[in-house]
Amino acid sequence: MLKRSILWLCVLIAIVGITYYYQQNLFKSAFNAITASTAKKELPIYNVQTDKKQVALSFDAAWGNEDTKHILDTLKKYKINVTFFMTGGWVESYPDDVKAIQKAGHDLGNHSEHHKHMPQLSTGGMCDELNSVTEKVKSLTGVTMCLFRPPYGDYDNNLIVQAKNCGYYTIQWNVDSLDWKNYGVDSIVNTVLNHKDLKNGSIILMHNGAKYTAEALPKVIEGLKEKGYEIVPISKLIYKDNFHMEHDGSQVSDKK
């Protein structure tokens, strides 16, 4: 009888212990989930909320330079400045183009060293991807860049925080020209000019090495001008301080 009582007591103690363990871990999981859901989500700048009828054209430069001169000549003809986001490999391969872009008055932007999915990297790896391009461009042009576009548009909170620590505003886009799909000149022009999100403060994504971009560029510029938009580089479009981000990636000034 005594042995049976001791056995049941041990079973009871084990049940209480297991229940306590699972309750504690369930509470911890729930707490972590609530904390994660209420933590501030870091957002890049997709567009800028502004009363000015301005938009920004941007070009990602990661592969090839066959059309660079053509693009620069077109921009010069229309007397507009834009933003080029360059990988470290592109900077190293085409240093004269980097200098020409800077000399023409365009923004120099960081597009990472190796065009990787950066949220998959360690914090140190993220910083290396940024700092390597920073040093190359500064050595070539004397310019300290302040604009960063994540490869593939792929980001997380940590990447935006680390970019900020390195002195960068993280930039996305709200109008994708889809030039990288190589659908043709008319497709690029129509996609940009008739985009549902084209508005004051839009940031337009194009690519330096896409097949039809250089040919489509004059029509895109003329179409934007016909709609009344002034085309400016991203550095002139965004707010540098006293701003907050809306949930949709709109940058809003806090100045009254």
N, C-alpha and C positions, 0 to 999 in steps of 0.2 A: 504493500500500500504506500509506504514511504517512498519507495523507488519510483512508483507511478506518479506520485505528487511532484517529486523533484523533476521528472521528465516533462510533465505538463508545465511546470514553472519555467523550465528552460525554453520550451516551445513558445510560451507566452512572452518571455523576454526577447526571444529572437524576432517574434512578430512585431513587438513594439519597436525594436531597433530598426528593422527594415522599413517600417512605416515612417519612423522619424527621418530616416535617410532620404527616402523618396520625397517626403514633404519638403525637406530642406532644399533638395535639388530642384524640385518643381518650383518652389518660391524663387530660387536663384535664377532659373531659366525665365520665369515670368518677369522678374525684375530687369534682367538683361534685355529682354524683348521690349519692355516699356521704355527703358533708357535709350535703346537704339532708335526707337520710333520717334522719341521726343528730341533726340540730339539734332543739332543744327545741320542741315544738309548743305554742303558747300556746292555752289553752282558756278559754272563758267558764264561768260557774257555771250548770250545768243543774239541779242539786239539791244538797242538803247532807246529808252523812252524819251522822246524829244519833240518839241514843237517845230524844230527846224526841219525843212524838207531836205534832209541829207541821208545818203546811204553810203556804205563802204564796199568797195570791191576788194577781194582778197584772192591771192594765188598761192596754192601750196606747191612748193618746188622740192621734189624728192628724186625724180628720175629725168635725165635728159635735159638738154638746153637748146634743142634745135629751134624752138620758137621764141626764145627769150628776147632776142634782138627785135623780132617782129612785134612782139607785145610791147616792148619798151618804146619802139618807134610810134606805135599807135597811141600809146598813152601820152607821148610827147606831142603828137599832132593835135590831140584834143585837150591838151594842157590840164591833165588831171594827174593826181597822185593816188597810189593804192598801197596795199600791204602785201609783201611777199613773206611767206613762212617757209623757211629753208631747213633742211636736215643738215647735220654735220657732214655727211658724205657728199651732199650736193655742194656745200660751201667749199669743201676741200677739192672737189673735182673742177669747179668753175669759179675760181676766185675772181677772175676779171668780170664775170657777170655780177657777182656780189658787189664789187666796187662800182660797176655801172648803175646798178639799182640804187645804191646809196647816193651816188653823185647826182642822179636824176631827181632826188628828193622823195623817194618812196620809203615807206616803213620797212625795216628789217625785222622779221619775226622769227622766233625759235620754233622749229618743228621736230625737235629732239635729234639726238645723234644718229640713232639707227632705225627710226620709224617702227618701234616696237609697241605692243599693247602695254602701256606703261603701268596701269594698275596691277599688272601681274609681277611687277618688279618690287624689290625691297626699297625701303626709303632711301638707302644709300644709292641704289641703282637708279632711282628716279633723279636724284640730284646729279649723278654723273652724266645722265643723258642730257640734262639741261646745261650744266656747267661747261661741258665739252664744246657745245656749239657757241655758247656765250664767249668763251675765250678765243675761238677761231675767228668769229666775226669782229670782235674788238681788236684783235691783232691786225686784221685786214683793213678795217675802216675806222677804228677809233670809237665806234659806236657801241654803247652799252644798251643792249636790247631790253625791252620791257613787255613785249607781247609774246605769248606762247599759245600755240594750237596743238592739242594732243593728237598724235597720229590716230587715224580712224575715228576721231571724235570720241575716243574711249577715255573715260576719266572716273575717278572716285574722289571721296573727300580728301584722302591723304595726298593724292597727286596735286589737287588744287592748293592745299595748304603748303606743300613743299615748293610748288611754283611760286607762291606768294613769298615764301621765305627767301627765295632766290631773286626776288625783285620783279616777278612777272604777274601780269594780268592774264588769266586764262581765257582764251577767246574761242567760241564756237561759231555758229552761223544759224540764221533762221531761213535763209533762201539758198538752196542747193541747186546750182545750174545743171547738175547731172552730166556735165561735160565728160566726166570720166567713163561714161557708158558708151561714148562714141556713136551717138545716135545721129549726129550731123549738125550742121550750122543752124538750121531752122529750129531744130529741137532745143538747142541751147538758148537761142533768142526767145522763143516762146515760153520756155520753162521759167526763165528769169522774169520777163516782162509781165507775164500773166500769173505769176505765182500768188497763191492766196495769202501768203504772209508778207508780201512786199509792202513796205510802209516806211514812214519816217523812222530812221534809226536802224534799218535793216543792215545786216552783214551778209554779203553774198559770197558764196564759195565757188571758186573756179580753180583750175589746175594749170600750172605752167607747161606740163608735158602732155596734156590731153590732145587728141588728134585734131579736133576742129576748133579749139578754143581761140587761137590766134585769128582765125578767119571770122569767127563769130563776134569777136570783141567790138569792132566798130559799130555793128548793129545793136549790140547790148548797150553801149555807151549812148548812142543816139536815141535809142528807145527810152532809156532812163531820163535823159535830158528832156525829151518830148513830154514825159510825164511830170516834168518840173523838178526833178531831183538834182541836187548838187552832189557830185561824187567826191568823197573825201577819204583820206587814209584812216584806218581804225584809230590811230593815236589821236586824231582830231575829233573823232566821233564819241569815244567813251569818256566817262567821268573818271578822273584820277583819284579823287577823294570825296568824302561826304556823300556817299551813295549807299543804297541797299539793293539787294537782288530780290525780285519777285519769284514766285514758284515756277514760272514758265521760262526763267532765264533772262527776263528783261532787267536791264540795269536802270535804276531810277535815282535821280538826284535828290538829296535831302536838303539842298539849299532852297530857301524860299525867296 
